[in-house]
Amino acid sequence: MATIKKKDLVDRIVASRKLKRTQVRDVVQDFLDEMVKELVSGNRIEFRGFGVFEVRSRAPRTAQNPRTGQRVPVPARNGVRFKAGRELRERIESGAQAAVTIPEIKVKVRAKRPGAVVA
């Protein structure tokens, strides 16, 4: 199992979309910055088919040092939890390598007046 870094993702997007590296890098960084901002604000981030990121509070607890056996208090803290969406879980379980694609939204355009041509 390999570790994929932000630079690797940027390189893949540049290769598949024929965009400038600086543009892709900036968009990826802006995306991550927005995610951090929303999580810090306590908001939940949901990507249908991919998963949900949310901040969860962890209660204070008492841990034990495995070497000394000494009990150590661990304070309450917040952490980010990710729960994989159904489509992602199914793809992981089946070992599918295909990219997860978001279905296109089909929009119906109605003419404002009878007989008008819709492009």
C-alpha positions in Angstrom: 0.0 0.0 0.0 1.5 3.3 -1.1 1.2 6.7 0.5 -0.2 9.3 -1.9 0.8 12.9 -1.2 -0.8 16.2 -2.3 1.9 16.6 -5.0 1.0 13.2 -6.4 -2.7 14.1 -6.7 -1.8 17.4 -8.3 0.4 15.6 -10.8 -2.3 13.2 -11.7 -4.9 15.9 -12.2 -2.5 17.9 -14.3 -1.9 14.9 -16.5 -5.6 14.0 -16.9 -7.0 17.5 -17.4 -4.2 19.3 -19.3 -4.2 22.2 -16.8 -1.3 24.2 -15.5 0.4 22.8 -12.4 0.1 26.1 -10.5 -3.6 26.3 -11.2 -4.3 22.8 -10.0 -2.0 23.2 -7.0 -3.8 26.4 -6.0 -7.3 24.8 -6.4 -6.3 21.7 -4.4 -4.8 23.9 -1.6 -7.9 26.2 -1.6 -10.1 23.1 -1.4 -8.2 21.8 1.6 -8.1 25.2 3.3 -11.9 25.5 3.0 -12.3 22.0 4.4 -10.2 22.9 7.4 -12.1 26.2 7.9 -15.4 24.4 7.9 -14.2 21.7 10.3 -12.7 24.3 12.7 -16.1 26.0 12.6 -17.7 22.7 13.7 -19.4 22.1 10.4 -19.9 18.6 8.8 -18.6 18.1 5.3 -20.5 15.6 3.1 -19.5 14.3 -0.3 -22.3 12.0 -1.6 -20.9 8.6 -2.5 -17.5 9.4 -1.0 -18.0 10.1 2.7 -18.5 12.5 5.6 -15.9 14.4 7.6 -17.0 15.7 11.0 -15.5 16.9 14.3 -16.1 14.5 17.2 -15.5 15.2 20.9 -13.6 12.6 22.8 -14.3 12.3 26.5 -11.5 12.5 29.1 -10.2 9.1 30.1 -7.5 7.4 32.0 -4.8 5.6 30.0 -2.1 3.3 31.2 1.6 3.5 30.3 2.5 0.1 28.9 6.1 0.2 30.2 5.5 1.4 33.7 1.9 0.5 34.3 1.3 4.0 35.6 -2.2 5.5 35.1 -2.1 8.7 33.1 -5.1 11.1 32.7 -5.9 12.0 29.1 -7.9 15.2 28.7 -10.9 15.6 26.5 -10.2 16.7 23.0 -11.7 17.0 19.5 -10.8 14.9 16.5 -11.8 14.6 12.9 -13.8 11.5 12.0 -14.2 10.2 8.4 -17.0 7.8 7.6 -16.8 6.3 4.1 -19.9 6.6 1.9 -21.7 3.5 0.5 -20.2 3.8 -3.0 -16.7 4.2 -1.7 -17.1 1.2 0.7 -18.5 -1.0 -2.1 -15.6 -0.1 -4.4 -13.0 -0.7 -1.7 -14.6 -4.1 -0.8 -14.8 -5.1 -4.5 -11.2 -3.9 -5.2 -12.4 -1.8 -8.1 -9.7 0.5 -9.6 -12.1 2.7 -11.6 -12.4 6.3 -10.7 -15.4 7.4 -8.7 -17.4 9.7 -10.9 -20.0 12.1 -9.9 -23.1 11.7 -12.2 -23.8 14.7 -14.4 -26.8 16.8 -13.6 -29.3 17.0 -16.4 -31.1 20.3 -16.6 -34.3 20.8 -18.5 -34.7 24.3 -19.9 -38.2 25.5 -20.5 -39.1 28.2 -23.0 -40.5 31.4 -21.4 -43.1 31.9 -24.1 -45.0 29.4 -26.3 -43.2 28.7 -29.5 -39.8 30.0 -28.4 -36.8 28.1 -29.4 -34.7 26.5 -26.6 -31.0 26.1 -27.3 
